[in-house]
Amino acid sequence: MTRKTVLGEVREVQLAIELIGLGARLQFLEAEVGLSRERLIRLYKEIKGVSPPKGLLPFSTDWYMTWLANIHSSMFYNIYQFMKIHSDEEKVWILIKSYKLYLQQIAAQDSEPILDFTRAYTMVRFFDSDMLQLSTCSRCAGQFVAHAHDHKSGYVCVLCRPPSRAGKARGAKRGAVAGIAGDGMVFGVEPALEGGLH
Ligand SMILES: [Zn+2]
């Protein structure tokens, strides 16, 4: 049994505040934060002004494969991977910081976030349990979220082969290509990392 300390509890409350601010669901809070359900609900109400929504986390891996969702998911997961390699923080804080960088990146492109925090978290769990993988596009060399165990050779990403109705989102494509393609460096995140991780 772990001994509770005042500082430990402060950290848990800080974590809960961050997560609630990003829109985490109650199930996620209960799994990641060492506070009682009652206290989490109280915190949630204080921060959001409403009770946490009820219901299960509904997602399947298919959501991440649709065109725009795949671009955003791939962008987020590239950031997350980069952060995982370059940070020795707890996983949940890596997730929080990666998600904030994703929001910054989206805002910088004048776009709306498609991937909400719960979906981002669920996706990381899908990767951990080997249901999703990153596949390298054979045309642009970007790394994209794909079903695990899909054939990797000859894979073409959603940006290089967009559906015809996706034409109006060309602006998003340009920004995303800069972020996902290339040699592992994601977006312009390096300055933000320096400030955020030490
Ligand atoms: Zn491609």
Residues whose N, C-alpha, C, O or C-beta is under 5 A from the ligand:
A	BS01	ZN	C137 R139 C140 A141 C157 C160
